[in-house]
Amino acid sequence: MTIKVGQVAPDFSANDQNGETITLSQFKGKKVVLYFYPKDNTPGCTAQACDLRDNYQALLDQGYIVLGISPDTEKKHQNFITKYELPFPLIADTEKEVHELYGTWQLKKFMGKEYMGTVRTTFIIDENGVIEEIIAKVKTKAHAEQILK
């Protein structure tokens, strides 16, 4: 599925790090930063999460809710949040259902090998649930700046 700016963001239901169900529709009326990343505790993903953490108040001040999502388990997310004191929820998409909805589970190439994986992408969703922006070239160490620009 190809998601485009201007279309309604696909609703989903998935568990966060505490096993609580999160749906996109529960944030209707708020701006959402939905960021897909490959794996907890890897260099790029840690840099990205910590950049969002360090700029979290600025994101809140602009009215954003931040939701991270990867194929990692709830337990891995709990450990990642605790280790880096992340103030936002992380969604455990172990079955890649939300990834499939947003088109972020794709064939990737690395060092001559092909495999399926998460394509690091951020969707900025407005108060009406419409995709306002798609950040495909994520700068892991300056991601908040890309969102707040």
C-alpha positions in Angstrom: 0.0 0.0 0.0 1.3 3.4 -0.9 0.4 6.2 1.5 0.3 9.8 0.2 0.1 13.2 1.7 -3.5 14.4 1.9 -5.1 11.0 2.5 -6.6 9.8 5.7 -4.1 7.9 7.8 -5.0 4.3 8.2 -6.4 3.5 11.6 -4.8 0.7 13.6 -5.0 -1.1 16.9 -1.8 -2.4 18.5 -0.2 -2.8 21.9 2.3 -0.5 23.4 5.1 -1.4 25.7 2.7 -2.0 28.6 0.3 -4.2 26.7 -2.2 -1.3 26.5 -4.1 -1.1 23.2 -3.4 2.0 21.2 -5.4 3.1 18.2 -4.7 6.0 15.9 -8.3 7.2 16.2 -8.0 7.8 19.9 -5.8 10.8 19.1 -8.4 12.5 16.8 -8.1 16.2 17.5 -4.4 16.0 18.1 -1.4 16.1 15.8 0.5 12.8 15.7 4.1 12.0 14.9 4.0 8.3 14.0 7.6 7.1 13.4 8.5 3.7 12.1 12.0 2.5 13.0 13.8 -0.9 12.6 15.0 -2.0 16.0 15.4 -1.0 19.7 18.9 -0.5 21.0 20.6 -0.1 17.6 22.8 3.0 16.9 20.5 4.8 14.5 17.3 3.9 16.3 18.7 5.0 19.6 20.0 8.3 18.2 16.5 8.9 16.7 14.6 8.1 19.9 17.0 10.1 22.1 16.7 13.1 19.7 12.9 13.0 20.0 13.3 12.6 23.8 15.6 15.6 24.1 13.2 17.7 22.0 10.0 16.2 23.4 8.8 19.4 25.2 9.2 21.4 22.0 7.1 18.7 20.2 4.5 18.9 22.9 4.5 22.7 22.8 3.6 22.4 19.0 0.7 20.1 19.9 2.3 16.8 18.8 1.8 13.3 20.3 4.8 11.1 19.5 4.3 7.3 18.8 7.2 5.1 17.9 6.6 1.7 16.2 8.8 -1.2 15.4 8.5 -5.0 15.1 10.1 -5.4 18.6 8.2 -7.0 21.4 6.5 -5.2 24.3 9.3 -6.4 26.7 12.1 -5.0 24.4 10.2 -1.7 24.1 9.9 -1.6 28.0 13.7 -2.1 28.3 14.5 0.5 25.6 12.2 3.1 27.2 13.7 2.5 30.7 17.3 2.5 29.4 16.9 5.8 27.6 14.1 7.4 29.7 11.9 7.8 26.7 8.7 9.8 27.5 6.5 8.5 24.7 4.9 5.1 24.0 6.4 2.5 21.6 4.1 0.2 19.7 5.0 -3.5 19.4 4.1 -4.4 15.8 5.5 -7.9 16.0 3.1 -9.2 13.2 4.0 -6.2 11.0 0.3 -5.4 10.5 0.7 -1.7 11.0 3.9 -1.7 8.9 1.9 -3.3 6.1 -0.8 -0.7 6.4 1.7 2.1 6.0 3.9 0.4 3.5 7.0 0.5 5.7 7.7 -3.3 5.7 9.7 -3.7 2.5 12.5 -5.5 0.8 15.8 -4.0 1.8 19.4 -4.6 0.7 22.4 -4.5 2.9 26.0 -5.7 2.1 24.7 -7.7 -0.9 21.9 -9.4 1.0 18.2 -8.9 0.5 15.8 -9.2 3.4 12.4 -7.8 4.6 12.6 -5.0 7.1 11.3 -1.7 8.3 12.0 1.3 6.1 12.6 4.2 8.6 9.7 6.6 7.9 7.8 9.2 9.8 4.2 10.2 9.2 3.0 13.6 10.5 -0.8 13.3 10.9 -3.0 16.4 11.5 -5.9 16.8 14.0 -8.4 15.4 11.5 -6.4 12.2 10.9 -5.0 13.3 7.5 -1.4 12.8 6.5 0.2 16.2 6.4 3.8 15.1 5.7 5.9 12.0 5.1 9.5 12.1 6.1 11.3 9.4 4.2 14.8 10.6 4.6 15.0 10.6 8.4 18.0 12.3 10.0 18.3 10.2 13.1 20.3 12.7 15.1 18.2 15.7 14.0 14.7 14.2 13.6 12.8 16.6 15.8 14.2 19.4 13.8 12.8 17.8 10.6 9.4 17.6 12.3 9.4 21.1 13.8 10.8 23.0 10.8 
